């Protein structure tokens, strides 16, 4: 095991300005508002979204099914947890009628009254369909309705696709931070 530093960007968006246009979900996809009964679905979606990604090295709980459930329960119990800014996307395959959850995001109001995006994740087979944009729009809109003027998130700098997405949605890098994590060397 060795200690590694991961470069991360804190990115912020001004909620007093108009948000980006929210795309329509493709056929078969459905946006689902948070309910306690969906905590396990959020956790499973988070796990499938992050388990093979760099962020599972930065935050080992994301690479572990039970770790994702613990994390989801911790988020829900936080003082500033925002049910209205927490969303899940479900996909129903019309040919097989099979249902799967494929996108998740959680929102928190931090102590300073700023919206905090937590763990926007899309499962690999559903990326590139703008469902991350839909999730982000609904989370940010909930922050705005709650009277927040800003929202932020942190993203690993090497996650180039996510950084590009957030910049396209109006987020700007405001700070670089470093996260230490233990990484097994092969």
C-alpha positions as CSV (number, residue, x, y, z in Angstrom):
1,X,0.0,0.0,0.0
2,X,1.2,3.5,-0.7
3,X,-0.1,7.0,-0.2
4,X,-1.1,8.8,-3.3
5,X,-2.4,12.4,-3.8
6,X,-5.3,13.0,-6.2
7,X,-5.8,16.4,-7.7
8,X,-9.4,17.6,-7.4
9,X,-11.2,20.7,-8.6
10,X,-13.8,22.5,-6.5
11,X,-16.2,23.8,-9.1
12,X,-19.0,26.3,-8.5
13,X,-22.0,27.5,-10.4
14,X,-24.0,30.8,-9.9
15,X,-27.6,30.0,-9.3
16,X,-28.7,33.6,-9.7
17,X,-28.1,33.2,-13.5
18,X,-30.4,31.2,-15.8
19,X,-29.6,27.5,-15.8
20,X,-28.8,25.5,-18.9
21,X,-31.8,24.0,-20.8
22,X,-32.8,20.7,-19.5
23,X,-32.9,18.1,-22.2
24,X,-35.7,15.6,-22.4
25,X,-34.9,12.1,-21.3
26,X,-34.6,9.5,-24.1
27,X,-37.5,7.0,-24.4
28,X,-37.6,4.4,-21.7
29,X,-35.9,6.7,-19.0
30,X,-37.8,8.1,-16.0
31,X,-36.7,10.6,-13.4
32,X,-37.6,9.5,-9.9
33,X,-37.8,11.9,-6.9
34,X,-36.1,10.8,-3.7
35,X,-38.0,8.4,-1.3
36,X,-36.5,6.5,1.6
37,X,-37.5,3.3,-0.2
38,X,-35.0,4.1,-2.9
39,X,-31.9,4.4,-0.7
40,X,-30.7,0.9,-1.7
41,X,-31.3,1.7,-5.4
42,X,-29.3,4.9,-5.1
43,X,-26.5,3.0,-3.4
44,X,-26.5,0.2,-6.0
45,X,-26.5,2.7,-8.9
46,X,-23.6,4.6,-7.2
47,X,-21.6,1.4,-7.0
48,X,-22.3,0.4,-10.6
49,X,-21.4,3.9,-11.7
50,X,-18.1,4.2,-9.8
51,X,-16.7,0.8,-9.1
52,X,-14.3,0.7,-12.1
53,X,-13.6,4.4,-12.1
54,X,-10.7,6.5,-10.8
55,X,-12.9,7.8,-8.0
56,X,-13.1,4.3,-6.5
57,X,-9.4,4.8,-5.7
58,X,-9.9,8.3,-4.3
59,X,-12.9,7.2,-2.3
60,X,-12.6,3.4,-1.7
61,X,-16.2,3.2,-0.5
62,X,-17.4,3.9,-4.1
63,X,-15.8,0.6,-5.2
64,X,-17.6,-1.5,-2.6
65,X,-21.3,-2.3,-2.7
66,X,-21.7,-2.1,1.1
67,X,-19.5,1.0,1.2
68,X,-21.9,2.7,-1.2
69,X,-24.9,1.8,1.0
70,X,-23.1,3.1,4.1
71,X,-22.3,6.3,2.2
72,X,-25.8,6.8,1.0
73,X,-27.2,6.3,4.5
74,X,-24.6,8.8,5.8
75,X,-25.7,11.4,3.2
76,X,-29.4,10.9,4.0
77,X,-28.7,11.4,7.7
78,X,-26.7,14.6,7.3
79,X,-28.3,17.7,8.7
80,X,-28.4,19.5,5.3
81,X,-29.6,16.6,3.2
82,X,-32.0,17.8,0.5
83,X,-34.6,15.3,-0.6
84,X,-35.7,17.7,-3.4
85,X,-32.2,17.8,-4.8
86,X,-31.7,14.0,-4.8
87,X,-32.7,12.1,-7.9
88,X,-32.6,8.7,-9.5
89,X,-33.1,7.7,-13.1
90,X,-34.7,4.4,-14.0
91,X,-34.6,2.7,-17.4
92,X,-37.2,0.3,-18.6
93,X,-36.2,-1.8,-21.6
94,X,-39.4,-2.0,-23.7
95,X,-38.4,-5.3,-25.4
96,X,-37.7,-7.2,-22.1
97,X,-39.6,-5.1,-19.6
98,X,-36.5,-5.2,-17.5
99,X,-36.1,-2.2,-15.2
100,X,-32.7,-0.9,-14.0
101,X,-31.5,2.2,-12.2
102,X,-28.8,4.0,-14.1
103,X,-28.3,7.5,-12.7
104,X,-28.1,9.0,-9.3
105,X,-27.3,12.4,-7.6
106,X,-27.6,13.6,-4.1
107,X,-27.9,17.2,-2.9
108,X,-26.9,18.8,0.4
109,X,-27.2,22.3,1.8
110,X,-23.8,22.9,3.4
111,X,-23.4,25.0,6.6
112,X,-22.9,28.2,4.6
113,X,-26.2,27.8,2.8
114,X,-24.6,26.7,-0.5
115,X,-25.8,23.7,-2.5
116,X,-23.4,20.7,-2.6
117,X,-23.7,18.1,-5.3
118,X,-22.8,14.7,-4.1
119,X,-21.9,11.7,-6.3
120,X,-23.4,12.4,-9.7
121,X,-23.1,8.9,-11.3
122,X,-24.2,7.3,-14.5
123,X,-23.8,3.6,-15.1
124,X,-21.4,2.8,-18.0
125,X,-24.0,1.5,-20.4
126,X,-26.1,4.6,-20.1
127,X,-23.5,7.3,-20.5
128,X,-23.6,9.8,-23.4
129,X,-27.4,10.1,-23.3
130,X,-27.5,13.4,-21.4
131,X,-29.1,11.8,-18.3
132,X,-26.3,13.3,-16.2
133,X,-27.4,16.7,-17.5
134,X,-31.0,16.0,-16.5
135,X,-30.0,14.9,-13.0
136,X,-27.8,18.0,-12.5
137,X,-30.6,20.3,-13.8
138,X,-33.1,19.0,-11.3
139,X,-30.7,19.1,-8.4
140,X,-29.6,22.7,-9.2
141,X,-33.2,23.8,-9.7
142,X,-34.1,22.4,-6.2
143,X,-31.2,24.4,-4.7
144,X,-32.5,27.5,-6.5
145,X,-36.0,27.0,-5.2
146,X,-34.6,26.7,-1.7
147,X,-33.1,30.1,-2.1
148,X,-29.5,29.1,-2.6
149,X,-27.4,31.5,-4.7
150,X,-24.5,29.0,-5.4
151,X,-23.8,25.3,-5.7
152,X,-20.5,23.5,-5.8
153,X,-19.1,20.0,-6.3
154,X,-15.6,18.4,-6.3
155,X,-14.3,16.4,-9.2
156,X,-11.1,14.5,-9.7
157,X,-9.0,16.4,-12.2
158,X,-8.2,13.3,-14.3
159,X,-12.0,12.7,-14.8
160,X,-11.8,14.7,-18.0
161,X,-15.4,13.8,-19.2
162,X,-16.9,15.0,-15.9
163,X,-14.9,18.2,-15.8
164,X,-16.0,19.0,-19.4
165,X,-19.6,18.2,-18.5
166,X,-19.6,20.5,-15.5
167,X,-17.9,23.3,-17.4
168,X,-20.6,23.0,-20.1
169,X,-23.3,23.3,-17.5
170,X,-21.8,26.5,-16.2
171,X,-19.5,25.4,-13.4
172,X,-16.2,27.1,-13.0
173,X,-13.1,25.9,-11.2
174,X,-12.5,28.0,-8.1
175,X,-10.0,26.0,-6.2
176,X,-7.6,23.0,-6.6
177,X,-7.5,20.6,-3.6
178,X,-5.6,17.4,-3.0
179,X,-7.1,14.2,-1.5
180,X,-4.8,11.6,-0.1
181,X,-5.7,8.0,-0.5
182,X,-4.0,4.6,0.1
183,X,-3.6,2.7,-3.1
184,X,-2.4,-0.8,-3.5
185,X,0.5,-1.2,-5.9
186,X,0.7,-4.3,-8.1
